[in-house]
Amino acid sequence: MGRFLLRRLVHHLVLVFVAVTLAYVLASLALDPRSRYEGRNPPAPPAVIDAQLSEYGVNDEDPLPERYVHWMGGVLRGDFGTTVTGGSINDELWSRALVSLRLLVIGSVLGAAVGVLVGVVSAVKQHSFIDRLFTAVSFFFIATPVFFTAVLLKFGALQVNEAAGETVLFYTGYETPGLEAGFWGTVTDQVAHLILPTLSIALGLTALVSRYQRNAMLDVLNSDFLRTAQAKGLTRRQALYRHGLRTALIPMAPLLAYSFGTLVVGATFTEKIFGWHGMGEWVVDSITRDDINVTATVALFTAVFVLFAALLSDVLHAVLDPRVRVTA
Amino acid sequence: MIRQEPTTSRAPEGTAPLFEVRDLTVAFVGESGPVPAVRGLSYALSRGEVLGIVGESGSGKSASALAVMGLLPSSATVSGSVRLRGEELLGLSDRRLARIRGSRIAMVFQDPLSALTPVHRIGDQVAEAVRIHQGVSAAAAHDRAVELLDAVGIPNAAQRARAYPHEFSGGMRQRVMIAMAIANDPDVLIADEPTTALDVTVQAQVLALLETARRMTGAATVVITHDLAVVAGIADRIVVMYAGKAVESGPVVPVYADPRMPYTIGLLGSVPRLDRPGRPLTPIEGAPPDLARLPQGCPFVSRCPVNVPVCRTIEPALEPVARSDRRAACHRRGEIAFGRIGGAPVFPLPEIASAREESPRDGRPAVLEVRQLVKRHPITTGVVLRRRIGTITAVDGISFDIREGEALGLVGESGCGKTTTVMQLLELAAPEEGRVSMLGRDIASLSRDGRKHLRREVQVVFQDPFASLDPRLPVGDIIAEPLRAFGVSLDRRHGRVRDLLDLVGLSAEHANRYPADLSGGQRQRIGIARALALEPRLLVLDEPVSALDVSIQAGVLNLLEHLKVHLGLAYLFVGHDLSVVRHVADRVAVMYAGRLVEVGDADEVFGHPTHPYTQALLSAVPIPEPGTERQRTRILLDGDLPDPADLPSGCRFRSRCPLFARLPPERRRRCSDVDPPLEPRSTGDHQSACHWARDNPILPAGAGRSRTGRSDTD
């Protein structure tokens, strides 16, 4: 199994490399950092602009392969280069990554767990009131774009805050700037900031996952092995827990892992709306700022995340399902 | 004892039946109201007794078993009474019933592939059955599980207990099911289609094991099956179900010898029998009624050749047949005796096409000639870059030919390579090794056009009539499709479709219907009509009747027989059911692990099999006649087919060969050193591949009788 995963890792690394290369080339061709300098008032002399662009590694006069090799070389040494304004990408990357991850890890885990639970309950109580309720709510959140959900949540938070008479739920940023409230105070403050954006991510995921989980569980509910388990003397409920649940989770493993991986940038709207300075916000902003290096860096970050998601999916699948375990 | 009607007073304690089902009814929720699945089934069993419940799909036989165990979905309504040692089981809570399930009533299901949880180890699943009811420690339960696995004949049980279900073969999985069923010494054992989907040799093993299990536990056993031959071998009593009701019951011997309900007569007449080749089959026309819209009167009336007006108005009750402990649900049960009514057979023998004047086999041209055909599958590894790490030889140098107007039956267990052979032939591509010629032309030398031209001559009918017809096309278009592919004009297509429908026994109005509106038998007829559209000379029939109920299967088999004679077709008939092959084939080729082990005239091969494998196969096929069936001795083969990647040296059958086991060591050496070639046996072109082959008639007398009109080569 270890060797199998190692081989998969190598395959994925190749894919990451290809993805990042394509992202870099595309960004270099589409984005025009020179325009930001030429539009300045007073106009800077062309020689100065050229020198500046070359220093940042984004001069369109330099050959693309040379720029690419230079940037990639830096990346391999752990240096992602500079932003279009000359700042260090490395400094910003880690703080933004942490912001995004805090939001995404909690949101995804919560969304997936609740989604699985809702799906299982829906399936077991198929055609009941609760099943139809879950179905209706799920379809609402699947059909609603996240920016609408997020605005709804904001609106709801306003009502809550008004009713409570103080700010219980924050909807801008991930902490109150300059807050001095000791350890517990800071934690409370951060949690209060976290609730709404996490919910907006989790709700969509829950809705989606619950639909898939419901179907997977329904398949299992009609399966012969569940009947065998009951024939051995288990009650229906025991049979469901001991024999049904794990089997029903198998088809979910790839879905869960990949939805986590693709959320990294998919959460752009959420980050924008709630004013979280995360990766999603960064990539959008850097495209509007014609920032080639940042765009490529975020692409790299995303690709690596998808890589981990793929490995996670393989591991989850193998843990759940002995049929796919390989001894090679 | 089986009592079919509720007795007026309860029998005194001690003589009360061990297990008693009375007036059991099951109804499912349908689109328009409840659909009855079981309509008043009653039976009773005493210790050690075996009851066979026989019926076709939809007869309610499985639903009745699940109802007894409380395993039906909650939407089903169940009424009546199920008593185990006098204790009523219906209406118990799931929790109380769970304590009885698996300990006092155990069940063995069909299709052991899906009946075991794929994610748990075999040993754990058996141990669970022990732990639930016996409250022992995990370690003790595991030890007991290994003991049980050993008892049901799983070699190397301690180690195999750690394996998962997908690492077991079908037969082994069914053994595991039985191990779980006997884990707690049940009073009642219910086996629902325990051998369906298993190969005959494995079926024989499993039936023998069920018998052992019954003896070990003394359990009263209910065997539910569609296979009359299986019941003939193991049951003491039989209940025949039709449209949710028992229509005939009694001890097996008299019921088989002298059935009183026309349905039972029809069923027995429609089963092809290994010991009675050449006897025409009597199919039951029509299809079982739709349970959601049961007609008034007897549910069998529309298919019954001897119905009288009262049958359309009053449904006959299951009532005693004069002076016996048998019962039948037929208004005319008193008039029927030994399958005849008023001197005439209830099901008149169909007009069997008598064979045309046939020239001797040698004089007829070969339609298909296969010489030393080899097909290998690579075993590869890697996801992006595929590497070949080994080879499986699925077909290893087989040779046979089919002459004009002749049916060759290709038989063997699943995994022996017969389907691979057929697919290779149908591809019309040059084989990797060997030579295939069709209608005298070598396939390897064909041009594109030549290949297309040849396709007209070779057509195929597939196994599954549900999957092999496009559900979105009306029947007429399905049949006309091959004609369109060959550019036949629209007008002529219409006429041809009508002719073809007529030819396969359907009417012209079927052309506008969709496959979903038709029964399995009708669909298979459409598959045959489609195959015949281009007037082929060779029809490849890949298990054409194995997905059909017996009563329907007989009609299709008769049709095939008729078509062969009238159109002068040649058949390559692939099958695992030897009785069916016996019925259809003029010649037989027996395949084992990619090789042909015995080839020859059907009468010769079935009557005087010389290869130990053929002998074992034939001995494993049950015969639907209790008297004969119980006197036969079975040659039980050990284990399963060898791993095709790791075949034994010399003779491939050596690892399972009962003859090899009895040979003195110096003779054995020959088997392990030299791969036996096909060699001619006594008469004609009968060949077999065994160093120590000898004639050993397996079947009861009469088996070797030749069909009238069938040509013998010598």
Interface residues (C-beta under 8 A of the other chain):
Chain A: R7 R8 H11 S223 D224 F225 R227 T228 A229 Q230 A231 K232 G233 L234 T235 R236 R237 Q238 R242 H243 R246 T247 I250 L320 D321 P322 R323 A328
Chain B: L66 M69 L71 D94 R95 A98 R99 I100 R101 G102 S103 A106 M107 F109 D111 S114 A115 L116 T117 P118 V119 H120 R121 E128 A129 I132 H133 Y164 H166 M177 M180 N184 T381 V383 V384
